[in-house]
Amino acid sequence: MLAATPASGQTSSADSSRPFEILDNSFLVEEAFNQEPGIFQNIIGVQIGGGSDWDFGFTQEWPLASQRHQFSYSIPVARLAGRTGVGDVLINYRYQLSVEGPGRPAISPRVSIIIPTGSETNGIGAGVVGWQVNLPFSKQHGDVYYHWGGGFTWLPGVKTDDDEVDLLTPHLAASAIWRTAPMFNLMLESVLSFSEGVDPAGGTTRTTAFTISPGFRTGWNVADQQIVVGAAVPVTFSEDTHDAAAFVYFSYELPFK
């Protein structure tokens, strides 16, 4: 989200309560801000795990007439166990229920349709039309922005060897972003998920995973455009294992009228 700062990204104000110069550019935890009228955002994220596995995601966000309504879509591409392909595409709608104010966080619920464009055989698609719901909150306190929220992913009628099952995966998320300079933020994000999957022995199984991700983001305002780059090291703990990955981020916001 573009902020009212000089093109150099610097500001003469020393007031820590001034608006953040970088918004709506978190990596794992959704921020509760829609795009301003006339501005759209392009987002690329790449995560590289152990071995040769990786995930690539492209998201584009558009306001619908006003900042109250936002449309976006997300296209994932992944390489898993030597197989590469497009994953399930998400079509997203987000409503700006509340704008941040004194004693009031920003609130922007989202609902997404999951389109089964990925290969179920290759393990990068669910094979069914699903839904995802998320309720994010955002509140600034001086030079720190707090983001938190929760939601779920619902996949009905997933096929097993001899039956169909419904899969429900709830999640919780929270982050703190510290503005150490006008256009430089240190980030600490966390996500707790309770993934439900198909059990080869029959029925379903549930796996709890906790991800903590330290990182940073920085950016530049050039006229009415903003470029943001960042990186993080997400570490996921699940059962008796833990996995570390590298994540890089790129965002480009610009006017379309």
N, C-alpha and C positions, 0 to 999 in steps of 0.2 A: 504494500500500500504506500503510495506516494505521500510524503510529508512536506510541510511548508518550511523547507530549509534552503539556504543558498546553494548554488551549483557546486561550490567547493566542498559541501558537506560539513562546513564549520558553522558555529553559531557564537554570537557574542554573549549570550545569556548564560549565567552561572546557576540559574534556578533549576534544581533537580526535578521540580514538578512540571516542567515544560513537556509538551507532547514528545513522544519518541520519534526519532527521525526515520527509523525502520520499523515497519509493522507488517503483519500478515506474511512473515517469512520464516516460520518455524519449520523444523524438519519432520518431527514425529508427532508433536502435540498440536492439534488444530487451534488456531487463534480465532476469536469471535468477531472478525471484522470482514465485512463485504467490500467489494470494489466500489470506488467512487464512480459517479456517472461520467461516461466518456473515457474511462481508463480500463484497459484489460491487461492481464498478467500472464506471462509464459513461465512455467516452472519446470526445471529438469533436476531430477535427483538420481544418483547412481550409488548403489551399495555393493561392495565387493567383499565376499566372505571367504571362508577357507577354500582351498583348492581352486577350481576354475569356475565356481558358481558366482553369479552376479545378478543384480536386479536393476533395471532401468525404468524410470517412470517419467512421463510427460503429462503435465496438467495445464489447462488453459482456463482462466476465469474471466467471465463477462458480467457486467451489471445488466439488469433488465429494467431499463428506463430510469431507475433510481437506485440508490444504495440499499434500499429496503430488500430488494430481490436480487439474487445472483444465480447465474447458471455456470456450470463448469463441467468438464469431462476429464477423465484420467485414463491414460493408456499405458499399461505396464508391459514390459518385455523382460523375460528372465531366461537365464541359463541354469539348468538344474540337472545334475547327474549326466552331463554331456549333451543334454537336449536343450535347444533354444527355440523360443517361440513367443508369440503375443499372449499375454494373460487375459483375464476377464476385465473388460472395459467397464468403468463406472460413469454413469450419468448423474450429475449432482445438482440439487437445488438447495440453496441456503437462504434463510429468512432472518433479517436483522431485527430480532425481537426487541432488543434494548440497546441503546447507544450508551456508552460509558459516561457516568456523571458522578458528582459527589456522593459517596456512599453507595454507588450502584455500578456493578460490573457490566461490561458489554456481554450480550447473550445473542447467539446466532445459531439456532438449531439447523441441522442439515439432514436431508434424506436423499439416499442414493439408490438407483437401480443398478444391479450388477448384471451385465450382459454376458452370457456364456460364450465369449469369443476365444477363450483359451482351450488348450488341449487337455482333456481330462486324462487321457492315456499317458501323456508326458508329465502329469503331475502339476501342471501350471494353469489349471482351470477346474471349476466345480462341476461344469456340465449342466447347470440349471440356472434359471433366472432367480436372482436373490435380491435381498434388500440390506441396506446398511443405514443405521440411524446414529447420529452423534449430537451431543448437546455440549458445546464449548462455552466457557466463561473466560473473560479476560479483565484484569484490573491492574492499573499502574499504581505503584507506591514509590514515589521519588524516582530514583534511577533504576528501579527493579520493576519488571513487568511479570505478573503471575498469570499463568494460564492453566486451566484445569477443566475436566469434563469427563464424560462417559457415554457409552452407547453399546450397540450390539450389531452383529452381522447375522442375518437369517437366510439360510439356504434350504428351502423346502424340496422334498422329493429327490434327494441325492440317491442315485442308484448304487446298490451293493450287488454282490453276486446273485442273491436270490430275493432281494427285497428293496424297499425304498425307505430312507430315514430322513428326518428333518434335523438340521444342524444349527445350533444356536451358540454363538461365541460372544459373550459380553467382554467389555474392556473398560478400563479406567486409565486416565492419563493426567499428568501434571508436569509443569515446568516453571523454571525461574530464569529470567533473562536480565542480565546486568549490563547496563550501559556504562562502559568504562570510558568511552569517548563518544562524541556526537554520532559518528558513523561506525562504531565498533562495539559489538555486543558479545559477552561471554554467555554461554547457554548451558543449562543442565536440564535435560528432558528425561521423563520416565513414563513407561507404559506397562500396565499389568493386564494380561489377557488370560482368558479361560477358554482355550480353543477346544471345540468339539469336533471330532473326526470320526471316520468310519473305522470300526474295529474289524480286522480280518477274520477274527473268530466269531463275529456276529454282533449286531447292535452298534453302539457308539462308545467312544472313549473320550475322556477330557484331559487336556494337558494345561497346566498352569505355567506361564512364562512371564518373567519380569525383565524388562529392558531398561537399562540406564545409559544415557548417552551424553557425555560432555562434548562441547563443541564451541564454535564461534561463527559469527557472521559479520560481514562488513559490506559497505556499498558506496555508490557514488550517484549523486543527482546531477544530471546533465539536462539543463533546461527543464522541460516537462516530462522527462524520462528518468527512471531509476534502475540501476543495475545492482544486484545483490549476489554475493558469492559467500560460500561458507563450507565448513567441513566438520565432521564429528566422528567419534569412535563409539558406536553403540555396542554394548556388551549385554548379551541375553543369557539369563539363568533359567534353566528348565530342568526339573527333576534333579538328577545328579550331574548335569553337564552345564557347561557355559561356553558360549561362542562369541568371539569378537569380530567386528567387521569395520571397514572404512567406508565413510559416507561423504560424498561431495555434492554440493548444491549450487544451482545457478538460477537466477530469476531476472526477468527483464519486463518492466512495466512501461507502457507507453500509451498515448492517447489514440483513439480511433476516430475522433471527430473534433 
